[in-house]
């Protein structure tokens, strides 16, 4: 599989928080397919009930 490199900006209160977000994002990208990530993003943007349930399930 090919690797691609991007320069992105992440909003966060601290650099530590931004680093943690980036680590989480790269983990998601490596474990989920493009279709799964796209569906996850769509659900987060368009279905606040499912998003709230997922957060509750995750304990956040």
N, C-alpha and C positions, 0 to 999 in steps of 0.2 A: 504494500500500500504506500502511496506517495505521501510525503509530508509537506505541509504548507505553513508558511510563517506570516503572521499578521501583527500589526501594531494597533492596539486598541486602548481605549480610555475607559476606566471603571470608576464609577462614583462610589465613594466610601468616606467614612468619617476619618479613618486613619490609613496609613500605608499598610499596616498589619491586616486590617480588615480587607483592603483591596487584594492583598496577596492571598488571603484565605478564599476570597471569592474566585480569584483566578484559578487556584488549585481545584476548587470545587467544579468550576466550569470545564477545566481540562479533563477531569475525571469523568464527568458526564459525557463529554464529547468522545472519550475513548471507549466508554462502555455501552453507549446507545447508538443506534443507527441514525442516519440522516432523517429517515421517516419518523422514528421515535422522538428525536429531538424537536422536529418541526411540530409534531402533534402536541408535545409537552408545552412548547412555547405558545401554541394556539390556545390550549386549554388555560394556561396562566393568564393570557391576555383577555380571553373571552368568556371564561366560566369561573366567576369568583366563588361559587359554591363548592365546586370541585377543588379549587385551590385552597380554600379554607379547610376542607376536609383533609386534604393531603398534609397541610401544615399541622393540623391537630393530630393526625396519625403519626407524624414525625416528631411530635412533641415540641414544636416551635411556634 
